[in-house]
Amino acid sequence: MWYANFRNHRIPEIATIIASPASVLGLIISLIFSADHWSVWLIVVIVIAATVTIALAGIAWFWPDRATRRYDLSDTVGINNYLFDWISKGGRVVIWTRDMSWVDPDEMMPMLRKKAEDGELIICLPHRIDKSDQLEGHGAEVIAYETLDTPSVTFTIVHYGRAGSRVAVGRRSGDKHIIQEYSAEEHPAFHLAYDLAQLVRARDNASS
């Protein structure tokens, strides 16, 4: 229901947005009642403070939350555009995926092929498929872990093994596909994803 989503995700944001304007408003009120007489500069300061406060509140309200994205499950274009932008960043990328069904032949595949040729693509999935085989032929490191169940959560690590590395974790929630971004400093989810990728890579190297 819309009100449940509003309650769970927007009320904390509203509280944060209101806190700053409220503190500035308190300062303005104290200036008004402590001033012996009104001057032009006092009026200017109050107008500027009020304008800046309103502008900041508006930006905070309408600016998208870049750490969490919510897509309808049917919005394959939006999800694919996000993944293309995320994966195309510089540096090595680890993709933990189910079946690579989101890889279209026109845009995503050529971009992944280029990253594979540059030695910047690692793919982890339950079983090898045609797409992973093609990318492996272009230089991608492909790990089919086989013994694990198909994951309910997928993730993609960008700038893998470098400072500033981040992970985008995707999961299904009702009729939504939720993508959340984390860095090593922000959340232990990054370390769990990183360690899982390291684990399957080490096991694959040991068995080869």
C-alpha positions in Angstrom: 0.0 0.0 0.0 1.2 3.5 -0.8 0.8 4.7 2.8 3.0 1.9 4.1 5.7 2.7 1.7 5.4 6.4 2.6 5.5 5.6 6.3 8.5 3.3 6.0 10.7 5.4 3.6 9.6 9.0 3.7 8.9 9.9 7.4 12.6 9.7 8.4 13.4 11.9 5.5 10.7 14.4 6.4 12.0 14.6 10.0 15.5 15.3 8.7 14.2 18.0 6.3 12.1 19.7 9.0 14.9 19.7 11.6 17.1 22.2 9.8 14.4 24.7 8.8 13.1 24.5 12.4 16.5 25.5 13.9 16.9 28.4 11.5 13.3 29.5 12.2 14.1 29.5 15.9 17.1 31.7 15.2 15.0 34.1 13.1 12.4 34.3 15.8 15.0 35.1 18.4 16.4 37.9 16.2 13.0 39.4 15.8 12.2 39.5 19.5 15.6 40.6 20.6 16.1 43.4 18.2 15.4 46.9 19.6 14.4 48.2 16.2 14.1 46.8 12.8 16.9 47.7 10.4 17.3 47.0 6.7 20.2 44.6 7.3 18.1 42.6 9.8 15.3 42.3 7.2 17.8 41.3 4.6 19.3 38.6 6.9 15.9 37.2 7.7 14.8 37.1 4.1 18.1 35.4 3.0 17.9 32.9 5.8 14.3 32.0 5.1 15.0 31.7 1.3 18.0 29.4 1.8 16.2 27.3 4.3 13.2 26.8 2.0 15.5 26.0 -1.0 17.5 23.5 1.0 14.3 21.8 2.2 13.0 21.6 -1.3 16.2 20.1 -2.6 16.3 17.5 0.2 12.7 16.6 -0.6 12.9 16.2 -4.3 16.5 15.0 -4.7 16.6 11.3 -5.4 18.0 8.9 -2.9 21.0 7.6 -4.8 21.8 4.9 -2.3 18.4 3.1 -2.8 16.6 2.7 -6.1 13.1 1.1 -6.5 11.9 -0.1 -9.8 8.7 -1.9 -10.8 9.5 -5.4 -11.8 8.1 -4.6 -15.3 10.5 -1.7 -15.7 13.2 -3.6 -17.4 14.4 -0.5 -19.3 15.0 1.4 -16.0 16.8 -1.5 -14.4 18.9 -2.2 -17.4 19.9 1.5 -17.8 20.9 1.6 -14.1 23.0 -1.6 -14.5 24.6 -0.3 -17.7 25.6 3.0 -16.0 26.9 1.1 -12.9 28.9 -1.6 -14.7 30.4 0.7 -17.3 32.3 2.6 -14.6 36.1 2.2 -14.8 38.0 -0.6 -13.1 37.3 -4.3 -12.6 33.7 -5.4 -12.0 32.4 -8.5 -10.3 28.9 -9.5 -11.4 27.1 -12.0 -9.2 24.1 -12.9 -11.3 21.4 -15.6 -11.8 21.3 -16.0 -15.6 22.4 -12.7 -17.2 18.9 -12.3 -18.7 19.3 -8.5 -18.4 22.2 -8.6 -20.9 20.8 -7.4 -24.2 22.8 -7.9 -27.4 22.7 -4.3 -28.6 24.2 -2.2 -25.8 25.0 -4.3 -22.7 26.8 -7.1 -24.5 29.3 -4.9 -26.4 30.0 -3.0 -23.2 30.7 -6.2 -21.3 32.8 -7.5 -24.2 35.0 -4.4 -24.0 35.4 -4.8 -20.2 36.3 -8.5 -20.8 38.9 -7.5 -23.4 40.4 -5.0 -20.9 40.6 -7.7 -18.2 38.0 -5.9 -16.1 35.2 -8.4 -16.0 34.5 -11.2 -13.4 31.2 -13.1 -13.7 29.9 -15.4 -11.0 26.7 -17.5 -11.8 25.2 -20.9 -11.0 25.9 -22.5 -14.3 27.7 -21.5 -17.5 25.5 -20.2 -20.3 26.1 -19.0 -23.9 26.5 -15.4 -22.8 29.1 -16.2 -20.2 31.0 -18.5 -22.6 31.1 -15.7 -25.2 32.5 -13.2 -22.7 35.0 -15.7 -21.4 36.2 -16.0 -25.0 36.9 -12.3 -24.9 38.9 -12.5 -21.7 36.3 -12.5 -18.9 36.9 -14.5 -15.7 33.8 -16.7 -15.4 33.1 -18.8 -12.3 30.2 -21.2 -12.3 29.8 -22.2 -8.7 27.4 -25.1 -9.5 27.0 -26.4 -5.9 25.2 -23.4 -4.6 21.5 -22.7 -5.1 20.4 -20.0 -7.5 20.8 -16.8 -5.5 17.8 -14.7 -4.4 20.0 -11.7 -4.1 22.4 -10.4 -6.9 25.1 -7.9 -6.6 27.7 -6.0 -8.7 31.0 -4.7 -7.3 32.6 -1.8 -9.2 36.3 -0.8 -8.8 36.9 -4.3 -7.4 40.1 -4.5 -5.4 40.6 -0.7 -5.4 40.0 2.2 -3.1 36.5 3.6 -3.5 35.0 0.2 -4.4 31.2 0.0 -4.1 28.6 -2.7 -4.4 25.1 -2.5 -5.7 22.8 -5.2 -4.2 19.6 -6.1 -6.0 16.6 -8.0 -4.5 12.9 -8.5 -5.1 10.4 -7.0 -2.7 6.8 -7.6 -3.7 6.3 -6.1 -7.1 9.5 -4.0 -6.8 13.1 -4.6 -7.6 15.2 -2.8 -5.0 18.8 -1.8 -5.6 20.9 -0.5 -2.7 24.5 0.8 -3.0 27.1 0.4 -0.3 30.8 1.2 0.2 33.2 -0.5 2.5 32.8 2.3 5.0 29.0 2.5 4.9 27.8 -1.0 5.5 28.9 -4.6 6.2 26.9 -5.7 3.1 29.9 -4.6 1.0 32.3 -6.9 2.9 29.9 -9.8 2.7 29.6 -9.5 -1.1 33.4 -8.9 -1.5 34.2 -12.0 0.7 31.7 -14.2 -1.2 33.3 -13.2 -4.5 36.8 -13.9 -3.1 35.6 -17.3 -1.8 34.2 -18.6 -5.1 37.2 -17.3 -7.0 39.6 -19.0 -4.6 37.7 -22.3 -4.8 37.6 -22.1 -8.6 41.3 -21.5 -8.7 42.0 -24.4 -6.4 40.0 -26.8 -8.4 41.5 -25.8 -11.8 
